[in-house]
Amino acid sequence: MSPLPIPAPDPLPLPLPPGVLKALLLATFTLHLMAVNLGVGGSLLAAAHALRGKEEDRDLVRRLAPLLPASVTFAITLGVAPLLFVQLIYGPFFYTASVLTAVPWLALIFLLMAGYVLLYRFVDSVETQALRAFSGIFGTLLMLGAGLALTNVTTLSLRPDLWAAHAAASPHGLRLNTVDPTLWPRFLHMAAAMIAVAGLFLAGWGAWRHHAYARRVGLRWFLAATASQALWGTWLLVAQPKPLLDLLLNANTAPGLTLWIAIACGALALFMAIPASQKGAPAKDAWAPVILALASVLGMILLRDQMRDAALAGAGFQAAALPHRTDWPSLGIFGLTFLGVAALLVTIFRWAAQPPGSPDTGKELS
């Protein structure tokens, strides 16, 4: 029996095998994360280009802005499913962490609401040709604050050995999990990834829509944000508890192999993006770094799940050992609904990516 103050799991069996639930968790979290990257990271990119004020930047913002509110909406909506799966599988850890840091956790809702309002003000200013870049910047910062609140709960849920001290130091749930050395590097790693993936979306859109400027600046944002991961990623790596660090540094373990494959894909994407971001580079050159970088992101999502299981195994928890009673009809209904929503999202984003009155002529726009 674990000496740590971990609540007992729910006595009711899981409705599906833990492996199926974890696969659904990873699938829905991936969709959520892509929408977050486009919505929050894209908002920061749009605000930054609005500040520059050049005609090519204003045109880029005009094309990007209509996607942002919908992306944030989808990010919030698509975040419900993975959150429910986390609560279902890792409930004793997630609920305890959210109670211990209740005030920052509840602040997430208000930060999202305020950031969403400011984002709409920014988008409205784009449509009226009176760019309010600071609305976009402040809105993005508030949404990043919501990301910090989520990162805070996530890191605390993985460290039940810190719960008693955290509760004693902040019995009213006011404190962030600042005792954990992984909090800040994990948050910065996430924020840089948002910018990098938003740059990838912009580069891919530029290659698809024959918009050379969008393709170039998207790849340059990706280059800058990914290069910064050498700092944030290394900091996050060395901040891990020693048992987890040993797993990551050993390529013979599943987490270690996943890490090094993801790093290799990211590094290759970085080097291929350098020539593709230069003026005059063919549009097709953007696709290789985009695909490689997205493969790296998928690897990091898998690694995140592997490290969560490794961290909680140290507390005596094994997700695979949870009792279950399979409800296959419910799984079938969920699967059909999931595929239908995914197809709908693809259609909506294809429509939104083409501004009215801007048909695809097949000619490269500089």
N, C-alpha and C positions, 0 to 999 in steps of 0.2 A: 504493500500500500504506500502511495506517495506521501511524503511528509509535507508536501506543498498544499496550500489551501485551495485546491481545485474542486469546484462543485461536481457532483455526480452527473453523468450524462442523463438525458431524458430517458425514462424507462420504456417509452413507446419505441418500437422498432422503426428503423428508417423505411420509407415506402419503396425504396429501390436499393440495389446493391451499392455499397460505398464507392466502388469503382465507376459505376454509371453516374452517380451524383458528382463525383470529382470531374469526370469528363464534361458534364454539363456545366459545371462551375467554370472550367477552363474556357469552354466555348463562349459562354455568355460574358465572361470577364474580358475576353479578347475583343468582342464587339463593343463592350462598354469602353474599354481603354482606347480603341481607335476613335470613337466618337469624342472622348475627352481630349485626346491629342489634337483632333481637328478643331474642336470648339474652343478650348482654352488656349492651346498653343497657337491656333490660327488667329485668335483675338489679339494675342500679343504681337504677332507678325503684322497684322493689319494696322494696329495702332502705331507700331514703329514706322511703317511705311507712310502712314498718314502724317506723322511728324515731319517727314522729309519734305513733303509738299511739292515734289516735282510732278510733272504731268504723267509720266510713266508710272509713278507710285500711286497717284490718285486713281489712275485707270485700274491698277492692280487691286487697290482697296475696293473700288466699286464692284469689281468682279468677285472678290473674296467675301465681302461683307454679308451678302444674302445667305451664305451657307452657315454663318456663325450661330445665330439664335437657334436654328433648327438642330445644329450639331450639339449644342449644350442641352437642348431639350431631350434629344435622343440619348445623350450621355447619362442624364439623370434617370430617364425611363429604363434604359438598358442596364443601369446599375442596380435595379431592384432585384433582378433574378440572381446575379452572383452573390449579392448580399444575403438573400434568403438561403442560398446553398451553403454559404459560410456559416450562417446561424444554425442550419440543420446539422452540418457535420462537426463544426468546431464551436458549437454553442456555449459550452462551459467556459471557454477561453475568451470568446468574443464578448459575451454578455458581461463577464466580470470586468474586462478591460474598459468597456464602455461605461460601466457604473463608476469605476474608480476615477475616470477622467470625464465625468458627466458634463461639466460646463463647456469645455472645448468641443466635446462631441455634439452637444445640442446646438452650439454656435454654428456648426456646419450648415444647418438649415438657413439661418439668417444670412450667413455669408453668401450662400448660393443665391438667395433671393435678391440681395442688394447687388451682387455682381451681375445678375441677369438683367436687372433694371438698367444698370449703367451700360451694359452691352447693347440693349435696345436703343438707348439714347445715342450711342455711338453709331449704330447702323442707320438710325433715322437721320443723323447729321450727314452721313455719306450720301443718302438719297436726296437731301436738300442742298448738297454741295457746300455745306458749312461744317467741315470736318472738325469734330471735337475729339482729338486724339487722346486727351487726358481722360475722357470718359471710358474709352477703351482700355487704357492702361490701368486705371483704378479698378475697373470691373474685372480685369484679368487678375489683378493682385488679390482681390477679394475671393475669386474662385480658387486661386492658388492657396489662400488661407483655408478654404474648405478642404483642399487636398492635404494640407498639413494636419488638419483635425483627423482625417481618415488615416493618414500615416501614423499619427500618434496612437490611435486605438490599435492599429495593426501591430506596431512594435511592442506595445504593452501586452497584447494578447499572447505574444510569443515568449514572454518572460514572466511566468508565474512566480519565479524566485524573487521578483521585485515587488510583487503585489502588496505584501504585508508592510514593507517600508513605505511604499507609495501611499497606502491608506493611512498610515500613521502620520506622514508628513502633510497630507492634504485630505482630511476626513470628509470634506465637503465637495471633493471632486473638482477642484479648481486648477490643478497643476497639469502641465504637459509632462510627458514621459522623458524629461530631459536627463534623467540619470542614465538612461540607455544610450550608449555611445553611437548607436546606429540611427537614431532619430533624424538628426540633421543631414548626414550624408545620404540617407535613404530618400529624404524629401528633395534634396538638391538633385540627386540622380534622377528622380521622377520628373522634376521640373525641366531639366535639360532634355530628357527624353521627349517630353511634350513638344518642345521647340523643334527638336530634330525630326520627329515624325510629322509635325505640321509642315516643316520644310519639304519633306518627302512628298506629302500630298500636293503641295504647291508645285513641286517639280514635275510630278506625274501628270497633274492637270495641265501644266504648261506644255509638256511633251504631247499630250493627247489633243489639246486645243491649238497647237502650233503657236504658242505664245512664248517666244524666246526669253523675254525678260522674266516672266514668271518662272520659267524653268531654271534660269541662271541663279536668280536670287533664292529660289527654293533650295537648290543644292548648296548655296553658300550658307544659308541658315543651318542646313543639315551639317555641313562641315564644321562650322563654329561650335554648334551645340554638341556634336559627337566628339570633337577634340577635347571639349571641357570634361567629358566623361572619363578621360584619363585621370583627372583629379578626383571627381566625385566618386567614380567607380572604385578607384584604388582606396580612397578613404573608407567607403562602405565595406570593402573587402577586409581591410585590416582591422576594422571596428568589430567584426564578428567575434563571438565567443570562440575560444580556441578549438573546441570539438567541431564546430561548423566551419571554421577556417581550414582545418585539416581536410575536411571533406572537399572543400572547394579547390584546394591546391592539389588534390590527388586526382589525376585524370582517369584513374581506374574506377572511380566511383561515379554513379549516375549524375549527381550534381556537378562534380568536377568536369566530366565529359561535356555536359550541357553547357557549362560556363565557357569552356575553351572553344567549343564550336560556335557559340554565339559571338564571342569576342572575335574569332577569325572571320566570321561573316561581316561583322561590323567594321573591322579593319580593312577588309577587302573593299567593302562599299565606300569607305572613306577615301581610299586611294583611287578608286575608279571615278568618284565624284569630282575629283580635282580637275582633270581635263574636260569632263562633261559640263562643268560650270563655266567654262571659258566662252567668251563671245565667239560665235562662228562654229561652235561644236554642233554636230548633227543632233537633232532631237532624239533619235533612237539611242544615243549614248546615255541618256538619262535613265533608261529602264533597268539596266544592269545594277547600278547602285541602289535604285529604289527597291528592287526585288531582294537583293542581298540584305539590305538594311531591315526590311520587313521580316526576313527570315531570322535576323538577329533579335528583333523584338519578340517574335514568337518563342525563340529559345529562352529569352529572359523571363517570359511569362511562365514557361514550364519550369524554369529554375526557381522562380519565386515559390511555386507550389511545392517543389521538392524540398526546398530549404524550410518551409513552414512545417512539413511533416518531420523533417530531421530535428528541428528545434523542439517540437512537441513530443517527439519520441523520447527525448531526454527527461521529460516530465512523466513518462510512462503512458503516453497516449498513442494509440494506433488506430487511425481512421478505418483501416481495412478490417479491424476486429469488431466494429460496431454491428450490433444485431440488425437484421432487416427482414422485411416481409414484402416481396416484390408485388407491385401493382402495375402490371404491364399495360392495361388499357389507359391509365393515366399517362404513362410514358409515351404511348402512341399519340394521344391527343396533344401532349406537349410538343412532341417532335414535329407534327404537322403544323401546329401553330408557329413554332420556331422557324420552320422553313418558309412559311407564308410571310411572316414578318420580315425575314431576311431579304426575300425577293422584293417586297414592298420598299424596304429601305434603299436597296440598290436602284430601283426605279426612281424614287424621290430624289436621290442625290444626283442621278444622271440628269434629271430635269433641272435641278437647282444649279448645277455646274455650268449651265449655258444661260447667260443673261439674256433677257428679251432684246430682240433687235440685234443680236450678235451671232449670226449664223457661222457655222464652221466653213470657211472658204477653202481650207486646205493650204492656205498661204501662211508662212511664218511671220508672226508679228514680233518686231524687235522690242 
